């Protein structure tokens, strides 16, 4: 089943013509692909390459966060973590370095989601069926991370499990010929 995109035309960052066909997809996670019909500029994202070893590293990292051994946020990475509350298996933590707060149940849910993805991966399922997410959610662990936008691409960098995508921009080597460029409206000059 092909996933349909919400398609519209925008200004190309290379040739400055309104010829950039932008496709916004919702499956398997919100993402954007763009292709200029005038000059050939292209922008798209590539999911993170997953392997058995990468899954083990991610699960090990999440396990350390679940017991409060390291800060929830990889950008901080501090080991100055205190327990705020402990009731049975449930524990709440705070990082003294960056102030991040989390609890063991949230991390356990993220670990379960990663383990489920690992099972599907080991069965040889398509990564597009494994890495599914809603807007602002990590496609691997499900953490609410928000998404950064760089040009037309959607960048995903999860500070909890480390999942990230790579976005690629392909620029043409030369300007389009005048007869091709004339078919597409030029951007209006400001001023």
Secondary structure, DSSP 4 states (H G I P E B T S, - for coil): -PPP-EEEEE--TTT-BS-EEEEEE-SSSSEEEEEETTT--EEEEEPPP--HHHHHHHHHHHHHHHTTSS-S-TTT----EEEEEEETTEEEEEETTT--EEEHHHHHHHHHHHHHHHHHHHTT--HHHHS---TTB-TTT--B---EEETTEEE-B-TTT--B-EEEEE--SSPPPHHHHTTSPBPPPP-
